[in-house]
Structure formats: C-alpha cells, structure tokens
Amino acid sequence: MKTKFKMYKTIGVICIFIVTLVSCTDDLNITPNDDQTVLSENLFEDEAAYKQVLGGIYANLALTGTDGPESSNLKNIDAGTSQFGRVLLYTQTLSADQMIWSYENDPGTREIQRNIWTAQNPLLLGMFSRAHLSVALANNFLRETTEAKLDSRNVSEDTRADITVYRAEARLMRAMAYYYMMDLFGKANFADENTPINAQPEVYDRTQLFSYVESELLDIEDDLVAARQNEYGRADRAVAQMILAKIYLNAEVYINEAHYGECITYCEKIIAGGFELADSYLHNFMADNNTNSATNEIIFPIVSDGVTTQNYGPTTVMVNGSVGSIEKNGDEVGVGTEGWGGALRVRREFSNLWGPAFADDDRNTIISAERPIDIPDISDKDTGYIIQKYSNATSTGQLGADKTFVDTDFPLFRLADVYLMYAEAHLRGGGGNLATAVGYINALRTRANNPSTISSGDLTLNFILDERSRELHWEAHRRQDLIRYGRFTGGNYNWAWKGNGSNGIAIPAHFNLYPIPVGSMAANPNLTQNPGY
C-alpha cells in the first residue's frame, strides 16, 4: 500500500500559501494576495521543511488558498475560476462535445461552452495564472535547494540525497505546467531558477516550450523515483514519461513534426513500469480511488479530501453537478440529495456514442429516463442526459466524509490513456505492433464487461477517437483530441452549441489556441496576443 503524501497539512504549505513569495512570483508577473513577506531562512532550520515546501508545489494543483475553499492566493482572481483541475476541465472538456454547464451566470462558463471566448474570460486568466504559479513555486524551491544554499545550512547527507529526488519532482511539476501552457495557449512567460528575480520574463512560443519540456523531462527521468514506488500523490518516473508520450502524440499540432515513434517508446516504458488496469472501471472515479484497485492504474492524481483539502475542484464539481434535476440521485453518489440541481449534463453527440453494443458497458453511466436527448435551452436542466461516472462513494459502499466536498481524487493520467495512445500512434505510423494495439483496446472493453471486442480490421483512427471519448470522457482530454484529429475548429464536425448554435456551427481555426488573458499581457509587455483575437 502506498503512503499518502501529507502535502496539505504541513507548515511548508501554510508558509507557501500565506506569504507572498515575492521572490518567486515577480519573475512571472503573478500577483499574490499579500505582498509584504517572503519565505524566511528560519523555515529551513528543520530539514523536514524541504519536503513540506515541496508539498506546496503539489498543493497548488488542488488548493486555491489556506482559508477554505473560497480563498484565493492570487489577487483579483476568484477561487472558483482558478482551481487548477477545475479550469483544466473547463478548457479541455467543457469547450468540446461532451459536457454542458447549466448555470451560465457563473463567470466565464457561457463563453467556454459556446466557443465564443475572448481574452477577458476569467477562467482563462485563472488557468494562465495558476499554471504560472506552479512554475514560480518550483523555481523558488530550486533556488532554495542549490548546493550553496545547502552548504550554508549544513544540510545532512541523508537530506541531500532526498533533495535530489525533490528537485527532480519540482522540475517535473514545472515542466507539466509549461506543457499545459503550450497546449492551451501556445506560449508562456518563461523563467527558471536562474532567471533574475526582477527581470521582465521572456516569452517562449510553442516550439521553444516543446523543446524545453522535452529536454527537462529527459534530463530528470533517471533522478525520479521508479514507477509506482513513490508516496501516493507524489510524481514518479512514469509521470514524466506520460507527459513525454503526450507531447510526442501531439507533436504535429505543436511543432509540425511527427514523433509517433517516440510516443510508442514512452508508452512502452510506462506499461513496463508495473501498472495494471483497475479491477473495475468505476474504481478510478470513487472516493477510495487512493486505496482501491485504481492505485494500480492511476499514474498521477490531483488529490482531493472532503475534510482537509476542501476546494471546488473537478471531482467536487462533477459529483455534485451530475445529480439530476429530475433524478435527485445525490444520496447514491454521496452528496446532498439534490446535489447542484442538474448543473451538468451531456451533449447529444456524446450520448450517441453509446449504441446497443454499449448498453451494458461499465463505462456507460448515462441516465436517460424521462429526458430528451437534446438541449435546446441550456438553462432547462430537465433536458439532456446525465451521467454518473464520478462518485463520492467508495468501492465498499461507504460514503465520503463530506456531503459537498468529495474524497475522490481526479485521475489526471491513467494507464487506459496509455493503451489508447499506443494504438493511435501505431496507426499514425509510429511502429509498435498491431496485435498489441488491438489487445490493449480489447483489455479496456473486457474490463468494462463489454463482450464486443474488436479485430485488427476494426482498429481505425476514427474508432480510436470515439473509443477515447467513451473511455476518457470528463477527464480533461477531449479538446486536445479533437484538435489532433482536425475536428475542433472548422465545420467538418459540429456538436450541440458549438459556436453558439444549438445544433453547432463552424468556429474559426484560431480557436485551436486560447487567447492570452488581457490581465497577463498588461503585466508583461513581452506577451503578445495570439493571432485572430
């Protein structure tokens, strides 16, 4: 059993989120809430503080502040629009063909789900700022763990050995933040631990970010703990390999170069790392996914705890939001009976992926009774099907500790995605083996209790795109997938409310990238707007 990383209850986290870290945020033009204090040398008098401060980098993926779920450590940015996992879900899933959010008065959601966003969208500012704060926190940790700093504090050899691993993890979290900036915005403010504190950050474009992320991950791969050997909640070597596989799969989008062979290589490395599919598909999305069979499959989670880490993150949103306005199924999934009153539903195109062959597939959690499939009016919460994929109940029938804030960790990366990436990269000319690819797809279907396994002739790119939606829906992948397939912008594939049309209309090609938030450009004159905005 892996030990859970107690990243949220340590003094290091309290320091990171209460003080401003001017020294690490100025280099990226991030404005924290309090600009008076910096980390003190006294913090590191106890050598245990290094691990605690590392915990703050991880905590930034889940928490928005230290004063509860409504607090924010980013000035003038609301907690609800800047929680990392939530804004990632909005930008990658709500913007595509799977999800609809009923309450369009919530800041930014209307524009994201109707594909009419602008550079003023607060969710985009939240994503841009939160990712850059991850970079800033990592940079600060790396500045505080140089050989010179450790020598000046007479840090023991045992702690220094640990810090080698900690530094690799900090660099990994920084690279992951830049990976998401590359994918979503195509550029980012760039600074590392060697950037002068008060210097105006330079801006890296997609090509530069690709090269940086790739080189960083390759450089730290051997310093990271081996796959599945780290504490639960901390990244290991497989997380670096996963991001490498992701950037290689999408390299034609990012840098106009094919790297499918490299994608296959890194998928194989991950698979060889000892991961296995969870016994049950739904174990991955339950309140005990940190202890049930999902621990064999989840490569990296965003940790959620209904008591100690209350936040409006993606799993809290999806469990509460999936309670239907008609069905009132909240008790079953471990939240209030009425949840959030039908906040989330699915679009027609996603519902249509589940034909007769998927009627008993465990991945098919659609609830359709008494509901029309279409959503002619987004505010009408009684239209459109709902799903019950995520739950605040455990695999043994218990319920989470809180009826609003769930215990369910968000599976940011998991093995099923690796299987699907391998199959796609093979079809795109990356090598590998056809029988192996087919075997991976059938393993997913068998795990889902679906007897409709496939043969080699069934494995096509279009099949993979649909199967990715069935397997990975609401896991923050869909926008990226549709862009890779050339189906996000333009009019060759329209979905309900795409482009603000009830049946979907074409959207311009420049929407393959989000605009740079106006607030971010105001802070750094080196940032320029993406074309078309």
Steps between C-alpha positions, in 0.01 A plus 500: 500500500640838408526763772296808427711814472377735775558804285221717630545504876865598527654825614668533163167519326371753751804716438470473124137591485490771768814689406539655161820353368582828331838352419346226287194671359652821370688307234170391345289807578264316731332716762438324830258626763758629748814670375684561825676179597732242347608157613734522794829320542363392837260271319789273399647462847306175510614282211150353476394837354642409158242228452230727639583778257503246217148414615396856426575450131267203491242683709472768232333241277215458748478799732436865423584638846531415869178648633262242358353431158399861440850642557744586225873567515486687168396862525179593317448141384206313651563157650225347288665614178855400580507151654742315275302183437173684457622751243682218320170312482324809367759579235542140379153349552234770536625659179438180300224249425442319831386735776250782559492728805150627583584812700629735236510792741810338651791714378650383173306176456255625236778613271706184544220252428363702207849556351465879504778579747708816499821607669289640788376155606571452873542123469781549251666749735461246779664224296783722377572633849468173689737320263753780528475483878601133476807615309574771754471264798729248329753771418502616860556146627789451258660829607479392863660160438820588315823349623603841631178538699527151641864557594414824679239314707720196566234270363567134574602252233183297551282804436713599201432158345128559543529849357640360176167324452303801624670726247415258219136504611496881511641512147238248391215711641646804326526313170140381536383858547685607187354200314149622571592856404641369172184303433242761600661835420797421276729725703594585856701735714826315544723497805704237673698502823785684330285789374573825687218567744403846382555440131209536262434139396563406141229319307543151357296396197378148431821381339709629788262353758502163326879492499518610863242255632657213306854577612401551865310173519777304331755656733317412822361161400767297678493719814131435561378214714420191294141451387255414780769529768431851629254609767144532377442848361863559405624471143733223389687413182181388324351851527795643307465219247127572469556865417766402248257256337239778491723758335624246247144394412406864444829614347348561156265751661768660715803515269381356168719191540398136539639326809274195517791260535612682814142488627501122459833478683374692801169316509699177515712637785190587701338163436822327609489697825263260668165672451185294454140584421280541804277202570197718428481801269306699757759440773700777330230754583394407854572654839755231584691511172812567707471153660287276277617323183526837321842546661625246246377713210516868599840638403449842660203642691396843615429413862165592655387462860157605622633612838863613479513638144157643434492667160276538199717278286397280209372200694296711743352680199426184305351294783271779621431621147398157372207473738199536274226755543244222446687201641628661823757220525734678740464253787621220275820684411572628849399867483182691576181345365452771237871573448532815298162458338593374155808715444662257256363304208643346184464615142313298240814397312648336809172323579494358146833322554325245718308279259361151568848347518566715808173449684669300776847651471617613845624825348145585394357680804244700302165559669240578234159414647242780470749717317530615138845456349512856364566819696323778308527733800811467714320644803239222488661247733237234421631455145802300392621177653709490817782263596615350828868435434649668807385419852569593860423141599765235550544163337381339825177697519603770746456873438753780504558704813323812372176541304635781279878475479585156373776254584541396137840571347508622141686250276708744298692216332415129495604183321190475277611817323841344438338201333297729275801719417700193403225387262465842342874556463527159333229590250674831431821324399689490828582131487408263776286198435145478365410194706626674812292808424188292444572313822513824696163614365345164578644510850310823558180350365539180698560699818178691423310169464435573134501180292539698174873459460661609174722349233788665319272617219290701746793706625486832315579855603131590508435201723776615737355851525160363600649244736704771670178689565332192643795410721635842600199733500502776762872445566623820328617352168229564242596842358857381450376185326266685265773747404740216424236350271424834333143503629494770766484806278347535155170339409582140411381394846241704686345422836213649697573864590836505323554856385185610685264314267255256656594239239858620469672721245856537376748693711815666365835321495665741742277355773737201510691723741353704782574872513757637739305661788503878487605519863805287430601713202463816709744355753762402242549716189695213343178300467315549173153383407445183302392560138130552443416647840 
